[in-house]
Amino acid sequence: MLNTSSFKRGEPMDRIVYDLCGRDERLRFSPYCWRVHLSMAHKGLAYRTEPWRFQQKEKIAFADHDKVPVLVDGDTVVTDSFEIMRYLDQTYPDAPLLGEGQSYQRALFFKLFVERSVSPALFRIVVMDLLEAIHPDDRDYFRETREANFKMRLEELHNPTQGREQLDKVLTPVNALLKESAFLDGEAPAGADYLLFGSFMWAHVVSREALFDEHQPISRWFEKMLAIHDGMAGQAPTVREV
Amino acid sequence: MLNTSSFKRGEPMDRIVYDLCGRDERLRFSPYCWRVHLSMAHKGLAYRTEPWRFQQKEKIAFADHDKVPVLVDGDTVVTDSFEIMRYLDQTYPDAPLLGEGQSYQRALFFKLFVERSVSPALFRIVVMDLLEAIHPDDRDYFRETREANFKMRLEELHNPTQGREQLDKVLTPVNALLKESAFLDGEAPAGADYLLFGSFMWAHVVSREALFDEHQPISRWFEKMLAIHDGMAGQAPTVREV
């Protein structure tokens, strides 16, 4: 496990991550923002977060982008979680997140695997809980955009039993890898771990639904991921407390 | 594209790959052996193949292993396709196949994705054609071992329509990556490409079944993979000719 607290660089106020929040400002559940939180900790970078809601487009208009995460690092503004991870590797090259060449390319595949295969299965499990966790002012926006994407009502998408079956199949190679390795990226967590963890943290913060059998390797991995970087994710408020 | 013919090292007779053959000795369809053929070409290594059938356990007993591929490289014997790829990287470090560290670890994930998610879908499409391509003496052995693995009769597993649906879903992140990149590993093919290609070559050699929509990025990628390394795979005899 990396001990990041001992080598934090810079002043926290130099760096800001604009971070999606829910009905309570302490509820932070964006899978893309969680990638960035753990990536910042991985690099030992101090920062503060700025809470943001779906409809607060003007608040991040300076970034010429309409979604979070947005990273402000001194004079630099970076949008898109994967681009932020790439920026962090370029700017702070110790402890690579994505790496370069084949390593980067395989991380890109893994990102697409998470977004196209894992997250849709999770969405079917937690969608109604997610709607409930979102700020009331954002719910119509969330419903309209997601129903347009999926071409389906949220109530039709919602099917935790089918979602779990789908998730179980999709995770077969992940569980096989975690039988052999402590983390996806080897003995210590790195980019691939954060890419996958973001999606599970999203589900974990908004929902009490079980995501996987506790005997599966991924269950132990998730517990470890909650504990790394001084328990950064494990200490985050969820709907269980807020 | 790598031009391997200009830098082949050593004499072909120094190196042997024991290679699964079918009812006709020219039919070579093992997905694991195809990984090795392309990996050898990637490293510019000349070699010869030794045809082998499932039941010829004594022929490879010297390797203390009962399956192919087996690589004999001078005095060294290596078994298991992924171990062979690793051995090639260690022994001939130019043009990495799997790489090291995160790169290796992500290739290991990709191997498991191919074996646990992609190949089972392909199996449902081509299983009866595969049985037909196997040497008659090997068919009972093949049926018994596979039916024990799947706990199902081969005739029940066989369902090309469902197999193609399953394959299409599983390949979603692969198609997304190949929209952005010429090869899985970037501008040139490497380990991840060979790992996936082996499984498609297996299906391609034994079966006339369509595997994917010709408009999908993976279809163009497969054509390119048949052409690389002087058309090594594209020139291999299939059930269309033999």
Chai-1 contact restraints between the chains, C-beta under 6 A:
chainA,res_idxA,chainB,res_idxB,connection_type,confidence,min_distance_angstrom,max_distance_angstrom,comment,restraint_id
A,G99,B,Q102,contact,1.0,0.0,6.0,A-B,restraint_1
A,Q102,B,G99,contact,1.0,0.0,6.0,A-B,restraint_2
A,Q102,B,S103,contact,1.0,0.0,6.0,A-B,restraint_3
A,Q102,B,D185,contact,1.0,0.0,6.0,A-B,restraint_4
A,Q102,B,A190,contact,1.0,0.0,6.0,A-B,restraint_5
A,S103,B,Q102,contact,1.0,0.0,6.0,A-B,restraint_6
A,S103,B,S103,contact,1.0,0.0,6.0,A-B,restraint_7
A,Q105,B,D185,contact,1.0,0.0,6.0,A-B,restraint_8
A,Q105,B,G186,contact,1.0,0.0,6.0,A-B,restraint_9
A,R106,B,R106,contact,1.0,0.0,6.0,A-B,restraint_10
A,F109,B,L177,contact,1.0,0.0,6.0,A-B,restraint_11
A,L112,B,P173,contact,1.0,0.0,6.0,A-B,restraint_12
A,L112,B,A176,contact,1.0,0.0,6.0,A-B,restraint_13
A,L112,B,L177,contact,1.0,0.0,6.0,A-B,restraint_14
A,F113,B,P173,contact,1.0,0.0,6.0,A-B,restraint_15
A,R116,B,T172,contact,1.0,0.0,6.0,A-B,restraint_16
A,R116,B,P173,contact,1.0,0.0,6.0,A-B,restraint_17
A,R116,B,A176,contact,1.0,0.0,6.0,A-B,restraint_18
A,S117,B,P173,contact,1.0,0.0,6.0,A-B,restraint_19
A,T172,B,R116,contact,1.0,0.0,6.0,A-B,restraint_20
A,P173,B,L112,contact,1.0,0.0,6.0,A-B,restraint_21
A,P173,B,F113,contact,1.0,0.0,6.0,A-B,restraint_22
A,P173,B,R116,contact,1.0,0.0,6.0,A-B,restraint_23
A,P173,B,S117,contact,1.0,0.0,6.0,A-B,restraint_24
A,A176,B,L112,contact,1.0,0.0,6.0,A-B,restraint_25
A,A176,B,R116,contact,1.0,0.0,6.0,A-B,restraint_26
A,L177,B,F109,contact,1.0,0.0,6.0,A-B,restraint_27
A,L177,B,L112,contact,1.0,0.0,6.0,A-B,restraint_28
A,D185,B,Q102,contact,1.0,0.0,6.0,A-B,restraint_29
A,D185,B,Q105,contact,1.0,0.0,6.0,A-B,restraint_30
A,G186,B,Q105,contact,1.0,0.0,6.0,A-B,restraint_31
A,A190,B,Q102,contact,1.0,0.0,6.0,A-B,restraint_32
